[in-house]
Amino acid sequence: MEEIIDKTIPAWYELDGDERYLQITVPCSVAEFVKKIIKLPNQLIDLMTKKLSLPKFVPPIYDDWGFGNVVTGEQKDNSVTWKIRYPVGSGKNFITDQTSRTQFFSISASLQILFHALNCNTTRTNSVFPQFLALETSINLESMNDFGVRTVLSPHISRWLSKQPNNSNNQEIASSMKKAYSTMCECHSPLDRFEALVRHPGRIDLTCPGDRCGLNPDDWCEANCSQGYYLLGHNLDTPVQQLTLIAGLVKLYQLTKRDFLNNSS
């Protein structure tokens, strides 16, 4: 995961999606690796099930898997696509409604298991795309109000960001977060902030509703656009915030990939 900070590594997974879902596509060889990593019995899965009162975990040897089968899979040609749909409207009742909490906990916990396996990947691919970013998510199982996001951004993303206006709010990324949040909560306050603040050289801060909730670079003192860096989550109290910021990262991934394609043609 860390090596994409200063190296170009062929993509072992790709991100896609919109305000309705998150999509992760991997070569079949990587899917087989993930199946070997995510298997039962598993101490972390057992602990998550107990602490978060989650439904049964189904391993990825089946098309639909995860806690409560929240991950739907499809194999096509030489790749496997996993899709996770955002709960519609459940976010507004997350605090008070157990069904809503279970939906979001199941998604967040399944993503933690999946991204951990992907970041352990040792299978090299022949993808024409580099790994633009790598995600890691987490849940604090003691407090259950800390939903981490840690992201490694590659130099490709740094360079793309450096082409954007300095001190500008990227509307495509901000809009993606706003739409995903609206899907999950069905409404939002006019005072809610959705920002993707681009700062040179090649840095970005993502902000979503909450108490100073967002993703921020960890290396301002060494900022340059010739290498990547980490984005670290701050004050992510709910899985709604976690998924909202992931939607912003997906749009950042899509924009960088589009620029890569345009420059390669």
Stockholm file with secondary structure:
# STOCKHOLM 1.0

chainA/1-265         MEEIIDKTIPAWYELDGDERYLQITVPCSVAEFVKKIIKLPNQLIDLMTKKLSLPKFVPPIYDDWGFGNVVTGEQKDNSVTWKIRYPVGSGKNFITDQTSRTQFFSISASLQILFHALNCNTTRTNSVFPQFLALETSINLESMNDFGVRTVLSPHISRWLSKQPNNSNNQEIASSMKKAYSTMCECHSPLDRFEALVRHPGRIDLTCPGDRCGLNPDDWCEANCSQGYYLLGHNLDTPVQQLTLIAGLVKLYQLTKRDFLNNSS
#=GR chainA/1-265 SS CGGGGTSCCBCSCEEEECSSEEEEEEEHHHHHHHHHHSCSSCHHHHHHHHHHTCCCEECTTSSEEEETTCEEEEEETTEEEEEEECCSSGGGGTTTCHHHHHHHHHHHHHHHHHHHHHHTCCCCCCCSSBCCEEEEEEECTTTSCCEEEEEEECHHHHHHHHTSCTTEECHHHHHHHHHHHHHHHSCCCTTCCCEEEEETTTEEEEECSSSSCEEEESCGGGCCTTSCEEEEEECCCSHHHHHHHHHHHHHHHHHHHHHHHHHHC
#=GC SS_cons         CGGGGTSCCBCSCEEEECSSEEEEEEEHHHHHHHHHHSCSSCHHHHHHHHHHTCCCEECTTSSEEEETTCEEEEEETTEEEEEEECCSSGGGGTTTCHHHHHHHHHHHHHHHHHHHHHHTCCCCCCCSSBCCEEEEEEECTTTSCCEEEEEEECHHHHHHHHTSCTTEECHHHHHHHHHHHHHHHSCCCTTCCCEEEEETTTEEEEECSSSSCEEEESCGGGCCTTSCEEEEEECCCSHHHHHHHHHHHHHHHHHHHHHHHHHHC
//
